[in-house]
């Protein structure tokens, strides 16, 4: 175990010094070592490994991200919230990273982590949707809205306007489908002011030229 602790900081450092070193294989080996060492600071080694991902152009970001996120669940002392925001930030910096798949994985982690503030991570994910031109807004929105219902401490009222605002910014999003889903959420949430959300939805119907006002109003 003492050897593991001393070799761990050395392994990531070697990756930078050796241009011919396969970053992926050495990272997986080092990450596997720190799981076997109970006294290894998971948080510090994770941030260091994630930083290496950016420095290595040939490193598959998607693969290492899923591995790091999985490690976050296995480590009880690892702050899931801080590591999630760091991973989500990596998604933006990696042009070849499929934003949709990693977002769904991160959102799934939110449910598995009881101490994770669902509201803050949801707003961050929704913000990523706008920044990613290739991300299908329609696919991620239902997933986010579904998380709202599963999170008892999530402010449904504040997240709904944000989602509805995304509808206007996404030209390919079927307003009718998302409006009906939002209206359904309003009924399921006892603390949601139905009157204000209804007026907001009806206002969207007028602003959307391809939205059938009759079906939306009904």
N, CA, C and O of each residue as an XYZ file, in Angstrom:
872
protein
N       0.805     -1.198      0.000
C       0.000      0.000      0.000
C       0.851      1.266      0.000
O       0.510      2.263     -0.637
N       1.984      1.202      0.741
C       2.854      2.373      0.763
C       3.458      2.628     -0.608
O       3.682      3.770     -1.007
N       3.719      1.521     -1.330
C       4.244      1.661     -2.681
C       3.199      2.307     -3.590
O       3.518      3.146     -4.432
N       1.936      1.893     -3.398
C       0.863      2.455     -4.213
C       0.752      3.954     -4.020
O       0.581      4.701     -4.983
N       0.847      4.390     -2.778
C       0.708      5.808     -2.490
C       1.839      6.625     -3.098
O       1.618      7.738     -3.576
N       3.054      6.073     -3.081
C       4.187      6.822     -3.617
C       4.224      6.801     -5.141
O       4.708      7.747     -5.761
N       3.720      5.737     -5.744
C       3.774      5.620     -7.203
C       2.661      6.404     -7.888
O       2.787      6.799     -9.047
N       1.561      6.627     -7.153
C       0.429      7.335     -7.740
C       0.763      8.732     -8.245
O       0.459      9.045     -9.396
N       1.380      9.584     -7.426
C       1.718     10.914     -7.950
C       2.748     10.843     -9.079
O       2.816     11.730     -9.931
N       3.539      9.786     -9.070
C       4.594      9.642    -10.068
C       4.027      9.261    -11.434
O       4.513      9.715    -12.470
N       2.991      8.420    -11.421
C       2.397      7.949    -12.686
C       1.829      9.083    -13.535
O       2.186      9.198    -14.707
N       0.956      9.925    -12.979
C       0.437     11.018    -13.809
C       1.533     11.962    -14.290
O       1.440     12.507    -15.390
N       2.579     12.161    -13.471
C       3.673     13.050    -13.864
C       4.457     12.465    -15.037
O       4.937     13.198    -15.901
N       4.581     11.149    -15.057
C       5.289     10.486    -16.155
C       4.555     10.656    -17.473
O       5.175     10.742    -18.533
N       3.250     10.703    -17.402
C       2.455     10.840    -18.623
C       2.815     12.113    -19.368
O       2.920     12.114    -20.594
N       3.002     13.193    -18.628
C       3.348     14.464    -19.260
C       4.759     14.453    -19.836
O       5.019     15.063    -20.873
N       5.658     13.764    -19.166
C       7.056     13.757    -19.606
C       7.307     12.805    -20.767
O       8.283     12.968    -21.498
N       6.448     11.821    -20.944
C       6.650     10.840    -21.996
C       5.641     11.047    -23.125
O       4.457     10.755    -22.958
N       6.104     11.552    -24.280
C       5.169     11.807    -25.392
C       4.612     10.539    -26.019
O       3.540     10.566    -26.624
N       5.328      9.428    -25.881
C       4.870      8.185    -26.510
C       4.058      7.322    -25.557
O       3.694      6.195    -25.895
N       3.779      7.833    -24.395
C       3.066      7.049    -23.390
C       1.562      7.099    -23.636
O       0.974      8.177    -23.721
N       0.944      5.923    -23.749
C      -0.514      5.907    -23.937
C      -1.232      6.407    -22.679
O      -1.301      5.712    -21.665
N      -1.753      7.608    -22.772
C      -2.346      8.240    -21.592
C      -3.505      7.436    -21.044
O      -3.680      7.334    -19.830
N      -4.289      6.870    -21.928
C      -5.490      6.158    -21.492
C      -5.153      4.954    -20.625
O      -5.762      4.748    -19.576
N      -4.173      4.154    -21.070
C      -3.853      2.944    -20.321
C      -3.213      3.261    -18.974
O      -3.498      2.597    -17.978
N      -2.341      4.281    -18.942
C      -1.673      4.598    -17.683
C      -2.623      5.248    -16.698
O      -2.511      5.057    -15.487
N      -3.569      6.025    -17.236
C      -4.550      6.649    -16.357
C      -5.447      5.614    -15.708
O      -5.717      5.680    -14.509
N      -5.907      4.658    -16.498
C      -6.778      3.623    -15.943
C      -6.050      2.802    -14.885
O      -6.646      2.364    -13.902
N      -4.756      2.602    -15.101
C      -3.968      1.846    -14.124
C      -3.819      2.630    -12.820
O      -3.961      2.079    -11.729
N      -3.529      3.929    -12.955
C      -3.366      4.764    -11.769
C      -4.680      4.914    -11.020
O      -4.718      4.861     -9.791
N      -5.759      5.103    -11.777
C      -7.060      5.252    -11.135
C      -7.471      3.983    -10.421
O      -8.112      4.030     -9.371
N      -7.101      2.844    -10.993
C      -7.422      1.571    -10.354
C      -6.630      1.402     -9.061
O      -7.119      0.819     -8.094
N      -5.408      1.916     -9.054
C      -4.577      1.824     -7.854
C      -5.157      2.599     -6.687
O      -5.104      2.148     -5.543
N      -5.712      3.774     -6.981
C      -6.165      4.576     -5.853
C      -7.447      4.027     -5.243
O      -7.788      4.359     -4.108
N      -8.170      3.173     -6.004
C      -9.320      2.493     -5.406
C      -8.865      1.469     -4.379
O      -9.541      1.239     -3.377
N      -7.715      0.857     -4.633
C      -7.199     -0.153     -3.713
C      -6.551      0.472     -2.486
O      -6.325     -0.212     -1.488
N      -6.256      1.740     -2.550
C      -5.621      2.420     -1.426
C      -6.648      3.261     -0.674
O      -7.112      4.276     -1.193
N      -7.008      2.852      0.541
C      -8.052      3.580      1.284
C      -7.640      4.970      1.743
O      -8.492      5.826      1.979
N      -6.342      5.198      1.869
C      -5.893      6.500      2.367
C      -5.565      7.477      1.244
O      -5.027      8.556      1.491
N      -5.886      7.101      0.024
C      -5.572      7.957     -1.117
C      -6.637      9.039     -1.286
O      -7.829      8.735     -1.318
N      -6.219     10.288     -1.392
C      -7.206     11.364     -1.579
C      -7.829     11.315     -2.968
O      -7.216     11.733     -3.950
N      -9.034     10.809     -3.037
C      -9.699     10.616     -4.329
C      -9.919     11.925     -5.057
O      -9.750     12.002     -6.274
N     -10.291     12.942     -4.327
C     -10.631     14.207     -4.961
C      -9.434     14.821     -5.677
O      -9.559     15.272     -6.815
N      -8.280     14.843     -5.024
C      -7.113     15.479     -5.625
C      -6.616     14.716     -6.851
O      -6.204     15.331     -7.836
N      -6.650     13.386     -6.802
C      -6.155     12.606     -7.936
C      -7.113     12.681     -9.117
O      -6.687     12.646    -10.271
N      -8.425     12.785     -8.822
C      -9.401     12.896     -9.899
C      -9.224     14.193    -10.673
O      -9.218     14.189    -11.904
N      -9.082     15.298     -9.958
C      -8.909     16.584    -10.632
C      -7.627     16.598    -11.462
O      -7.577     17.202    -12.534
N      -6.603     15.932    -10.960
C      -5.331     15.877    -11.685
C      -5.473     15.042    -12.961
O      -4.968     15.414    -14.020
N      -6.163     13.917    -12.841
C      -6.363     13.050    -14.006
C      -7.234     13.729    -15.054
O      -6.962     13.641    -16.252
N      -8.281     14.405    -14.596
C      -9.155     15.110    -15.529
C      -8.400     16.224    -16.242
O      -8.670     16.518    -17.406
N      -7.454     16.842    -15.541
C      -6.638     17.887    -16.163
C      -5.733     17.292    -17.237
O      -5.455     17.932    -18.251
N      -5.280     16.071    -17.007
C      -4.441     15.390    -17.998
C      -5.215     15.113    -19.277
O      -4.651     15.118    -20.371
N      -6.502     14.874    -19.130
C      -7.334     14.589    -20.296
C      -7.285     15.739    -21.286
O      -7.210     15.521    -22.495
N      -7.326     16.963    -20.775
C      -7.280     18.130    -21.647
C      -5.925     18.275    -22.323
O      -5.843     18.733    -23.463
N      -4.870     17.888    -21.632
C      -3.523     18.036    -22.182
C      -3.188     16.964    -23.213
O      -2.243     17.119    -23.986
N      -3.950     15.886    -23.228
C      -3.686     14.810    -24.167
C      -4.722     14.825    -25.289
O      -5.880     14.473    -25.061
N      -4.320     15.230    -26.504
C      -5.285     15.322    -27.615
C      -5.800     13.969    -28.086
O      -6.875     13.886    -28.681
N      -5.042     12.908    -27.825
C      -5.453     11.590    -28.308
C      -6.256     10.818    -27.276
O      -6.613      9.662    -27.501
N      -6.537     11.438    -26.164
C      -7.249     10.748    -25.098
C      -8.753     10.839    -25.307
O      -9.301     11.932    -25.454
N      -9.415      9.697    -25.319
C     -10.878      9.718    -25.488
C     -11.568     10.297    -24.253
O     -11.690      9.633    -23.224
N     -12.013     11.537    -24.378
C     -12.584     12.237    -23.231
C     -13.820     11.539    -22.700
O     -14.036     11.485    -21.490
N     -14.624     11.009    -23.591
C     -15.878     10.382    -23.177
C     -15.619      9.183    -22.278
O     -16.296      9.006    -21.266
N     -14.646      8.363    -22.642
C     -14.363      7.151    -21.874
C     -13.839      7.480    -20.478
O     -14.270      6.891    -19.487
N     -12.905      8.430    -20.413
C     -12.306      8.749    -19.120
C     -13.283      9.489    -18.229
O     -13.237      9.353    -17.006
N     -14.176     10.279    -18.838
C     -15.170     10.992    -18.046
C     -16.117     10.033    -17.351
O     -16.409     10.191    -16.165
N     -16.600      9.036    -18.084
C     -17.516      8.070    -17.483
C     -16.835      7.288    -16.369
O     -17.459      6.932    -15.370
N     -15.547      7.028    -16.555
C     -14.797      6.297    -15.534
C     -14.638      7.145    -14.275
O     -14.792      6.651    -13.158
N     -14.329      8.428    -14.470
C     -14.151      9.323    -13.329
C     -15.464      9.543    -12.593
O     -15.500      9.580    -11.363
N     -16.538      9.688    -13.353
C     -17.842      9.884    -12.721
C     -18.253      8.654    -11.934
O     -18.886      8.762    -10.883
N     -17.893      7.490    -12.441
C     -18.200      6.248    -11.732
C     -17.402      6.171    -10.432
O     -17.897      5.686     -9.415
N     -16.172      6.651    -10.479
C     -15.346      6.664     -9.274
C     -15.925      7.589     -8.212
O     -15.803      7.333     -7.014
N     -16.549      8.655     -8.662
C     -17.127      9.607     -7.712
C     -18.199      8.953     -6.862
O     -18.350      9.271     -5.683
N     -18.944      8.034     -7.467
C     -19.982      7.328     -6.715
C     -19.377      6.345     -5.726
O     -19.920      6.133     -4.642
N     -18.257      5.746     -6.099
C     -17.645      4.741     -5.234
C     -16.914      5.361     -4.053
O     -16.629      4.669     -3.075
N     -16.613      6.624     -4.123
C     -15.896      7.288     -3.037
C     -16.863      8.118     -2.199
O     -17.375      9.133     -2.671
N     -17.118      7.697     -0.960
C     -18.083      8.438     -0.124
C     -17.616      9.831      0.267
O     -18.435     10.702      0.563
N     -16.312     10.046      0.270
C     -15.801     11.357      0.675
C     -15.605     12.301     -0.504
O     -15.130     13.423     -0.336
N     -15.969     11.848     -1.684
C     -15.775     12.664     -2.878
C     -16.961     13.601     -3.072
O     -18.102     13.144     -3.126
N     -16.712     14.896     -3.178
C     -17.825     15.830     -3.410
C     -18.360     15.698     -4.832
O     -17.760     16.194     -5.786
N     -19.490     15.025     -4.955
C     -20.059     14.751     -6.278
C     -20.403     16.026     -7.020
O     -20.265     16.099     -8.241
N     -20.845     17.018     -6.289
C     -21.260     18.257     -6.933
C     -20.093     18.945     -7.632
O     -20.228     19.375     -8.778
N     -18.953     19.055     -6.959
C     -17.811     19.748     -7.545
C     -17.226     18.973     -8.723
O     -16.797     19.576     -9.707
N     -17.203     17.648     -8.632
C     -16.638     16.851     -9.717
C     -17.555     16.855    -10.932
O     -17.086     16.794    -12.069
N     -18.875     16.927    -10.691
C     -19.825     16.980    -11.796
C     -19.667     18.266    -12.591
O     -19.644     18.241    -13.822
N     -19.559     19.393    -11.890
C     -19.399     20.665    -12.583
C     -18.103     20.695    -13.385
O     -18.043     21.287    -14.463
N     -17.068     20.052    -12.852
C     -15.783     20.002    -13.550
C     -15.900     19.145    -14.813
O     -15.369     19.497    -15.866
N     -16.595     18.028    -14.692
C     -16.767     17.141    -15.845
C     -17.625     17.797    -16.917
O     -17.336     17.697    -18.110
N     -18.681     18.468    -16.478
C     -19.546     19.154    -17.435
C     -18.786     20.264    -18.154
O     -19.040     20.543    -19.326
N     -17.855     20.894    -17.445
C     -17.037     21.938    -18.061
C     -16.114     21.333    -19.120
O     -15.833     21.963    -20.139
N     -15.646     20.113    -18.872
C     -14.797     19.431    -19.846
C     -15.559     19.136    -21.128
O     -14.987     19.128    -22.218
N     -16.848     18.896    -20.985
C     -17.672     18.584    -22.151
C     -17.634     19.723    -23.153
O     -17.541     19.496    -24.359
N     -17.705     20.946    -22.653
C     -17.672     22.106    -23.537
C     -16.318     22.266    -24.217
O     -16.245     22.707    -25.364
N     -15.256     21.912    -23.518
C     -13.910     22.077    -24.068
C     -13.545     20.981    -25.062
O     -12.589     21.127    -25.824
N     -14.298     19.890    -25.059
C     -14.009     18.797    -25.970
C     -15.012     18.800    -27.123
O     -16.183     18.478    -26.921
N     -14.567     19.161    -28.328
C     -15.499     19.258    -29.465
C     -16.045     17.912    -29.922
O     -17.114     17.853    -30.530
N     -15.327     16.835    -29.637
C     -15.769     15.524    -30.110
C     -16.600     14.779    -29.078
O     -16.961     13.621    -29.285
N     -16.900     15.431    -27.983
C     -17.630     14.763    -26.913
C     -19.131     14.868    -27.140
O     -19.662     15.966    -27.302
N     -19.813     13.735    -27.152
C     -21.271     13.779    -27.318
C     -21.953     14.350    -26.078
O     -22.078     13.678    -25.054
N     -22.386     15.594    -26.189
C     -22.941     16.292    -25.033
C     -24.183     15.605    -24.501
O     -24.411     15.571    -23.291
N     -24.975     15.067    -25.389
C     -26.244     14.474    -24.973
C     -26.036     13.271    -24.064
O     -26.688     13.160    -23.026
N     -25.132     12.368    -24.443
C     -24.936     11.160    -23.653
C     -24.324     11.465    -22.294
O     -24.696     10.849    -21.295
N     -23.382     12.418    -22.245
C     -22.748     12.729    -20.965
C     -23.688     13.487    -20.054
O     -23.616     13.354    -18.833
N     -24.582     14.295    -20.648
C     -25.553     15.016    -19.839
C     -26.520     14.063    -19.163
O     -26.827     14.219    -17.981
N     -26.999     13.083    -19.903
C     -27.924     12.117    -19.321
C     -27.253     11.320    -18.215
O     -27.890     10.956    -17.226
N     -25.958     11.050    -18.387
C     -25.216     10.316    -17.358
C     -25.071     11.164    -16.098
O     -25.217     10.663    -14.983
N     -24.782     12.451    -16.284
C     -24.634     13.348    -15.143
C     -25.959     13.541    -14.421
O     -26.010     13.571    -13.191
N     -27.025     13.671    -15.194
C     -28.342     13.834    -14.586
C     -28.737     12.598    -13.803
O     -29.420     12.692    -12.783
N     -28.309     11.443    -14.276
C     -28.593     10.197    -13.565
C     -27.829     10.159    -12.245
O     -28.329      9.642    -11.246
N     -26.620     10.706    -12.244
C     -25.834     10.763    -11.011
C     -26.498     11.645     -9.960
O     -26.380     11.398     -8.760
N     -27.198     12.673    -10.428
C     -27.876     13.575     -9.500
C     -28.890     12.818     -8.658
O     -29.031     13.068     -7.460
N     -29.589     11.896     -9.295
C     -30.594     11.118     -8.567
C     -29.947     10.160     -7.578
O     -30.500      9.906     -6.508
N     -28.785      9.629     -7.925
C     -28.126      8.661     -7.055
C     -27.417      9.326     -5.882
O     -27.101      8.663     -4.894
N     -27.169     10.604     -5.977
C     -26.486     11.315     -4.900
C     -27.489     12.128     -4.089
O     -27.993     13.143     -4.570
N     -27.785     11.693     -2.864
C     -28.799     12.404     -2.060
C     -28.376     13.795     -1.621
O     -29.225     14.644     -1.351
N     -27.077     14.036     -1.546
C     -26.614     15.344     -1.077
C     -26.372     16.328     -2.212
O     -25.899     17.441     -1.985
N     -26.694     15.921     -3.419
C     -26.445     16.780     -4.575
C     -27.614     17.733     -4.795
O     -28.757     17.293     -4.917
N     -27.341     19.023     -4.846
C     -28.432     19.976     -5.105
C     -28.906     19.885     -6.551
O     -28.242     20.364     -7.471
N     -30.055     19.269     -6.728
C     -30.567     19.023     -8.078
C     -30.859     20.312     -8.817
O     -30.718     20.377    -10.038
N     -31.260     21.326     -8.095
C     -31.634     22.575     -8.748
C     -30.441     23.228     -9.436
O     -30.546     23.639    -10.591
N     -29.314     23.329     -8.746
C     -28.152     23.999     -9.319
C     -27.563     23.217    -10.490
O     -27.133     23.812    -11.478
N     -27.542     21.882    -10.386
C     -26.965     21.085    -11.462
C     -27.873     21.069    -12.681
O     -27.395     20.989    -13.812
N     -29.187     21.144    -12.456
C     -30.129     21.188    -13.568
C     -29.963     22.470    -14.370
O     -29.936     22.441    -15.600
N     -29.851     23.593    -13.673
C     -29.677     24.864    -14.371
C     -28.378     24.875    -15.170
O     -28.306     25.464    -16.249
N     -27.346     24.213    -14.627
C     -26.063     24.137    -15.326
C     -26.194     23.288    -16.593
O     -25.647     23.626    -17.642
N     -26.930     22.181    -16.473
C     -27.130     21.305    -17.630
C     -27.954     21.999    -18.703
O     -27.656     21.897    -19.893
N     -28.987     22.703    -18.274
C     -29.817     23.431    -19.231
C     -29.006     24.518    -19.931
O     -29.242     24.821    -21.101
N     -28.059     25.097    -19.218
C     -27.194     26.118    -19.816
C     -26.285     25.494    -20.871
O     -25.972     26.121    -21.883
N     -25.867     24.258    -20.627
C     -25.032     23.552    -21.601
C     -25.793     23.290    -22.889
O     -25.219     23.293    -23.979
N     -27.090     23.063    -22.748
C     -27.914     22.785    -23.926
C     -27.870     23.949    -24.902
O     -27.779     23.756    -26.114
N     -27.934     25.159    -24.360
C     -27.895     26.344    -25.212
C     -26.536     26.521    -25.875
O     -26.458     26.958    -27.023
N     -25.477     26.190    -25.168
C     -24.127     26.381    -25.699
C     -23.732     25.315    -26.712
O     -22.797     25.506    -27.488
N     -24.441     24.201    -26.703
C     -24.135     23.122    -27.631
C     -25.112     23.147    -28.796
O     -26.292     22.834    -28.633
N     -24.619     23.517    -29.966
C     -25.497     23.653    -31.134
C     -25.995     22.308    -31.643
O     -27.059     22.231    -32.257
N     -25.232     21.248    -31.392
C     -25.619     19.934    -31.899
C     -26.444     19.142    -30.897
O     -26.794     17.989    -31.150
N     -26.754     19.752    -29.768
C     -27.491     19.037    -28.731
C     -28.988     19.149    -28.970
O     -29.524     20.254    -29.043
N     -29.664     18.018    -29.091
C     -31.116     18.062    -29.287
C     -31.842     18.516    -28.018
O     -31.972     17.762    -27.054
N     -32.307     19.757    -28.042
C     -32.957     20.335    -26.866
C     -34.161     19.525    -26.439
O     -34.442     19.386    -25.249
N     -34.867     18.995    -27.414
C     -36.092     18.263    -27.131
C     -35.852     17.021    -26.292
O     -36.672     16.675    -25.441
N     -34.729     16.346    -26.525
C     -34.425     15.096    -25.827
C     -34.044     15.346    -24.371
O     -34.446     14.594    -23.482
N     -33.266     16.404    -24.127
C     -32.785     16.652    -22.773
C     -33.838     17.311    -21.900
O     -33.840     17.122    -20.683
N     -34.735     18.085    -22.507
C     -35.751     18.780    -21.724
C     -36.678     17.838    -20.957
O     -36.900     18.051    -19.765
N     -37.228     16.804    -21.598
C     -38.084     15.883    -20.830
C     -37.348     15.218    -19.678
O     -37.930     14.969    -18.622
N     -36.076     14.933    -19.880
C     -35.292     14.310    -18.820
C     -35.127     15.261    -17.644
O     -35.235     14.850    -16.488
N     -34.863     16.540    -17.938
C     -34.704     17.524    -16.873
C     -36.011     17.741    -16.133
O     -36.035     17.817    -14.904
N     -37.099     17.842    -16.887
C     -38.402     18.064    -16.263
C     -38.810     16.880    -15.406
O     -39.466     17.045    -14.377
N     -38.423     15.695    -15.827
C     -38.740     14.496    -15.049
C     -37.974     14.499    -13.727
O     -38.489     14.042    -12.706
N     -36.755     15.010    -13.747
C     -35.972     15.103    -12.517
C     -36.611     16.057    -11.519
O     -36.485     15.887    -10.306
N     -37.296     17.061    -12.049
C     -37.950     18.034    -11.177
C     -38.963     17.349    -10.274
O     -39.068     17.663     -9.088
N     -39.710     16.406    -10.851
C     -40.724     15.700    -10.066
C     -40.093     14.774     -9.036
O     -40.627     14.607     -7.939
N     -38.961     14.171     -9.384
C     -38.329     13.216     -8.476
C     -37.557     13.899     -7.351
O     -37.243     13.268     -6.341
N     -37.254     15.162     -7.518
C     -36.517     15.889     -6.490
C     -37.481     16.713     -5.645
O     -38.067     17.686     -6.121
N     -37.636     16.314     -4.392
C     -38.603     16.987     -3.521
C     -38.187     18.415     -3.188
O     -39.033     19.271     -2.926
N     -36.888     18.667     -3.199
C     -36.420     20.002     -2.831
C     -36.235     20.909     -4.038
O     -35.737     22.027     -3.908
N     -36.632     20.433     -5.206
C     -36.434     21.208     -6.428
C     -37.572     22.197     -6.626
O     -38.745     21.841     -6.510
N     -37.221     23.432     -6.922
C     -38.229     24.452     -7.151
C     -38.792     24.316     -8.558
O     -38.176     24.741     -9.535
N     -39.979     23.711     -8.640
C     -40.596     23.474     -9.941
C     -40.910     24.774    -10.656
O     -40.785     24.871    -11.877
N     -41.312     25.758     -9.897
C     -41.712     27.023    -10.504
C     -40.540     27.710    -11.202
O     -40.696     28.233    -12.305
N     -39.377     27.711    -10.571
C     -38.235     28.413    -11.147
C     -37.639     27.673    -12.343
O     -37.142     28.305    -13.275
N     -37.687     26.330    -12.325
C     -37.093     25.568    -13.418
C     -37.993     25.555    -14.653
O     -37.505     25.476    -15.781
N     -39.307     25.631    -14.438
C     -40.240     25.611    -15.561
C     -40.076     26.811    -16.489
O     -40.005     26.626    -17.704
N     -40.014     28.031    -15.963
C     -39.791     29.166    -16.868
C     -38.499     29.047    -17.671
O     -38.435     29.465    -18.827
N     -37.471     28.471    -17.047
C     -36.188     28.300    -17.743
C     -36.349     27.336    -18.914
O     -35.809     27.567    -19.996
N     -37.097     26.252    -18.691
C     -37.328     25.272    -19.754
C     -38.187     25.865    -20.860
O     -37.924     25.662    -22.046
N     -39.217     26.601    -20.456
C     -40.099     27.220    -21.446
C     -39.352     28.259    -22.272
O     -39.640     28.446    -23.454
N     -38.395     28.929    -21.649
C     -37.590     29.918    -22.367
C     -36.707     29.236    -23.405
O     -36.438     29.796    -24.467
N     -36.255     28.014    -23.088
C     -35.442     27.254    -24.038
C     -36.244     26.894    -25.275
O     -35.703     26.794    -26.376
N     -37.545     26.700    -25.079
C     -38.409     26.330    -26.200
C     -38.382     27.396    -27.278
O     -38.324     27.091    -28.470
N     -38.425     28.653    -26.847
C     -38.405     29.749    -27.810
C     -37.069     29.846    -28.536
O     -37.028     30.200    -29.714
N     -35.987     29.535    -27.847
C     -34.659     29.652    -28.443
C     -34.329     28.492    -29.373
O     -33.400     28.581    -30.177
N     -35.082     27.410    -29.267
C     -34.838     26.261    -30.126
C     -35.892     26.207    -31.227
O     -37.046     25.875    -30.955
N     -35.517     26.529    -32.470
C     -36.506     26.570    -33.563
C     -37.059     25.203    -33.942
O     -38.159     25.110    -34.486
N     -36.309     24.145    -33.662
C     -36.764     22.817    -34.070
C     -37.555     22.105    -32.981
O     -37.923     20.940    -33.136
N     -37.814     22.795    -31.892
C     -38.516     22.169    -30.777
C     -40.019     22.297    -30.952
O     -40.530     23.406    -31.101
N     -40.732     21.183    -30.936
C     -42.191     21.248    -31.046
C     -42.823     21.857    -29.796
O     -42.900     21.219    -28.746
N     -43.271     23.099    -29.933
C     -43.790     23.831    -28.781
C     -45.003     23.150    -28.177
O     -45.196     23.180    -26.962
N     -45.809     22.545    -29.009
C     -47.041     21.927    -28.526
C     -46.742     20.785    -27.564
O     -47.393     20.662    -26.527
N     -45.766     19.953    -27.898
C     -45.438     18.796    -27.063
C     -44.888     19.220    -25.711
O     -45.286     18.682    -24.678
N     -43.972     20.186    -25.716
C     -43.354     20.597    -24.462
C     -44.317     21.392    -23.603
O     -44.250     21.339    -22.375
N     -45.221     22.135    -24.250
C     -46.207     22.900    -23.489
C     -47.138     21.979    -22.716
O     -47.434     22.222    -21.546
N     -47.599     20.922    -23.374
C     -48.493     19.985    -22.700
C     -47.794     19.298    -21.536
O     -48.415     19.010    -20.513
N     -46.495     19.037    -21.698
C     -45.729     18.398    -20.627
C     -45.569     19.345    -19.441
O     -45.680     18.934    -18.286
N     -45.306     20.617    -19.740
C     -45.146     21.606    -18.680
C     -46.456     21.837    -17.942
O     -46.475     21.968    -16.718
N     -47.542     21.886    -18.689
C     -48.847     22.080    -18.058
C     -49.195     20.898    -17.170
O     -49.839     21.058    -16.134
N     -48.768     19.711    -17.579
C     -49.006     18.514    -16.767
C     -48.211     18.592    -15.465
O     -48.689     18.174    -14.410
N     -47.004     19.126    -15.549
C     -46.194     19.296    -14.345
C     -46.828     20.282    -13.377
O     -46.740     20.124    -12.160
N     -47.474     21.310    -13.943
C     -48.089     22.329    -13.096
C     -49.182     21.733    -12.224
O     -49.362     22.137    -11.075
N     -49.915     20.767    -12.779
C     -50.985     20.128    -12.013
C     -50.428     19.191    -10.951
O     -51.013     19.051     -9.877
N     -49.294     18.545    -11.244
C     -48.722     17.591    -10.297
C     -47.981     18.275     -9.154
O     -47.724     17.654     -8.122
N     -47.641     19.533     -9.328
C     -46.914     20.256     -8.286
C     -47.876     21.107     -7.463
O     -48.408     22.098     -7.964
N     -48.105     20.729     -6.198
C     -49.070     21.482     -5.379
C     -48.635     22.907     -5.068
O     -49.473     23.775     -4.828
N     -47.335     23.149     -5.072
C     -46.856     24.491     -4.727
C     -46.657     25.375     -5.948
O     -46.186     26.506     -5.833
N     -47.011     24.863     -7.107
C     -46.797     25.613     -8.346
C     -47.993     26.520     -8.619
O     -49.127     26.043     -8.659
N     -47.762     27.807     -8.805
C     -48.878     28.708     -9.134
C     -49.371     28.454    -10.553
O     -48.788     28.933    -11.525
N     -50.460     27.688    -10.650
C     -50.968     27.266    -11.959
C     -51.387     28.451    -12.810
O     -51.223     28.433    -14.030
N     -51.918     29.464    -12.183
C     -52.408     30.610    -12.944
C     -51.271     31.313    -13.677
O     -51.401     31.639    -14.857
N     -50.161     31.548    -12.987
C     -49.055     32.270    -13.612
C     -48.382     31.442    -14.704
O     -47.970     31.981    -15.731
N     -48.271     30.122    -14.480
C     -47.612     29.285    -15.476
C     -48.490     29.105    -16.706
O     -47.989     28.978    -17.823
N     -49.808     29.094    -16.494
C     -50.725     28.968    -17.624
C     -50.646     30.195    -18.519
O     -50.606     30.073    -19.744
N     -50.623     31.380    -17.908
C     -50.532     32.602    -18.700
C     -49.217     32.652    -19.477
O     -49.163     33.165    -20.595
N     -48.161     32.113    -18.871
C     -46.860     32.090    -19.538
C     -46.897     31.148    -20.742
O     -46.358     31.457    -21.805
N     -47.542     29.994    -20.556
C     -47.639     29.020    -21.641
C     -48.503     29.553    -22.778
O     -48.177     29.378    -23.952
N     -49.602     30.199    -22.423
C     -50.477     30.764    -23.449
C     -49.759     31.875    -24.211
O     -49.990     32.067    -25.405
N     -48.895     32.599    -23.520
C     -48.121     33.652    -24.175
C     -47.140     33.046    -25.170
O     -46.880     33.626    -26.225
N     -46.600     31.883    -24.835
C     -45.690     31.197    -25.753
C     -46.417     30.765    -27.013
O     -45.853     30.780    -28.107
N     -47.679     30.380    -26.846
C     -48.462     29.910    -27.987
C     -48.619     31.002    -29.031
O     -48.609     30.730    -30.231
N     -48.765     32.231    -28.574
C     -48.900     33.348    -29.502
C     -47.574     33.682    -30.176
O     -47.553     34.097    -31.335
N     -46.473     33.503    -29.458
C     -45.164     33.844    -30.012
C     -44.646     32.795    -30.986
O     -43.724     33.063    -31.757
N     -45.229     31.611    -30.957
C     -44.783     30.545    -31.834
C     -45.689     30.474    -33.060
O     -46.859     30.112    -32.934
N     -45.170     30.814    -34.256
C     -46.019     30.859    -35.462
C     -46.530     29.494    -35.901
O     -47.609     29.399    -36.487
N     -45.766     28.429    -35.625
C     -46.195     27.123    -36.088
C     -46.942     26.349    -35.010
O     -47.196     25.153    -35.154
N     -47.293     27.045    -33.921
C     -47.986     26.375    -32.828
C     -49.486     26.509    -32.994
O     -50.003     27.624    -33.069
N     -50.195     25.389    -33.051
C     -51.663     25.457    -33.147
C     -52.271     26.016    -31.864
O     -52.333     25.329    -30.844
N     -52.717     27.268    -31.925
C     -53.201     27.937    -30.720
C     -54.389     27.225    -30.101
O     -54.562     27.231    -28.882
N     -55.194     26.622    -30.932
C     -56.400     25.974    -30.421
C     -56.055     24.802    -29.511
O     -56.606     24.685    -28.416
N     -55.138     23.922    -29.960
C     -54.791     22.762    -29.147
C     -54.022     23.174    -27.897
O     -54.169     22.558    -26.842
N     -53.200     24.218    -28.015
C     -52.435     24.673    -26.864
C     -53.339     25.306    -25.817
O     -53.155     25.121    -24.614
N     -54.330     26.065    -26.310
C     -55.259     26.702    -25.388
C     -56.101     25.681    -24.653
O     -56.379     25.831    -23.463
N     -56.511     24.633    -25.369
C     -57.318     23.601    -24.731
C     -56.446     22.792    -23.781
O     -56.933     21.864    -23.136
